[in-house]
Amino acid sequence: MYREGMKTITITIPEELDAEAAAEAKRLGISKSELIRRGITALLPERDIDPKEDPWRRLAGFASEGVTAEADEIDRVVYDS
């Protein structure tokens, strides 16, 4: 279910912050986990990411002229399924 290299953690946050996070994640169409990952990433110093390791960068060029993809390609790239 999870990509290799993912770790599950437990955090404690106020209920109000959890509710706000849930609402924002829903608005963005992402999970709370993804929202939290994005928040942590925004706080950390930038780092170079190997495109082979970053599923979103592997999709660069998607929908460009001459590039085709099957409907489930995003899931295969992002979730390695």
C-alpha positions in Angstrom: 0.0 0.0 0.0 2.8 2.4 0.8 5.8 3.1 -1.3 9.1 1.8 -0.1 10.9 4.2 2.2 7.8 5.5 3.9 7.6 5.5 7.7 4.5 5.8 9.9 4.7 8.2 12.8 2.4 9.4 15.5 2.1 13.1 16.3 0.0 14.9 18.9 -1.8 18.1 17.7 -4.7 20.1 19.1 -8.2 18.9 17.9 -8.8 22.3 16.2 -5.5 22.0 14.2 -6.5 18.5 13.2 -9.9 19.7 12.0 -8.3 22.6 10.0 -5.8 20.2 8.5 -8.5 17.8 7.5 -10.5 20.6 5.9 -7.5 21.9 4.0 -6.6 18.4 2.8 -10.1 17.9 1.6 -10.1 21.2 -0.2 -6.9 20.3 -2.0 -8.0 16.8 -2.7 -5.1 15.2 -0.8 -4.7 13.1 2.4 -3.8 14.7 5.7 -0.6 12.7 5.5 0.3 14.4 2.2 -0.6 17.8 3.6 1.7 17.2 6.6 4.5 15.9 4.3 4.2 19.1 2.2 4.3 21.3 5.4 7.4 19.6 6.7 9.0 19.8 3.3 8.3 23.5 3.1 10.1 24.0 6.4 13.2 22.0 5.6 16.1 23.3 3.5 15.8 22.6 -0.2 17.5 19.5 -1.4 18.2 18.1 -4.8 15.9 15.2 -5.6 16.8 12.5 -8.1 14.0 12.5 -10.6 14.1 8.7 -10.5 13.2 8.9 -6.8 10.5 11.7 -7.1 7.3 10.2 -8.6 6.0 13.7 -9.6 9.1 14.5 -11.6 8.9 11.2 -13.4 5.5 12.4 -14.7 7.2 15.6 -16.1 6.2 15.8 -19.8 2.9 14.0 -19.1 0.4 15.4 -21.7 3.2 16.9 -23.8 3.0 16.4 -27.5 4.0 12.9 -28.4 3.8 11.6 -24.8 1.0 9.2 -24.1 -0.1 7.6 -20.9 -2.7 5.1 -19.8 -5.4 6.2 -17.4 -3.7 4.5 -14.4 -0.2 5.7 -15.1 -0.3 8.3 -12.3 -1.2 5.6 -9.7 1.5 3.3 -11.1 4.2 6.0 -10.8 3.1 7.6 -7.6 2.0 4.5 -5.7 4.2 2.0 -7.5 1.1 -0.2 -8.1 
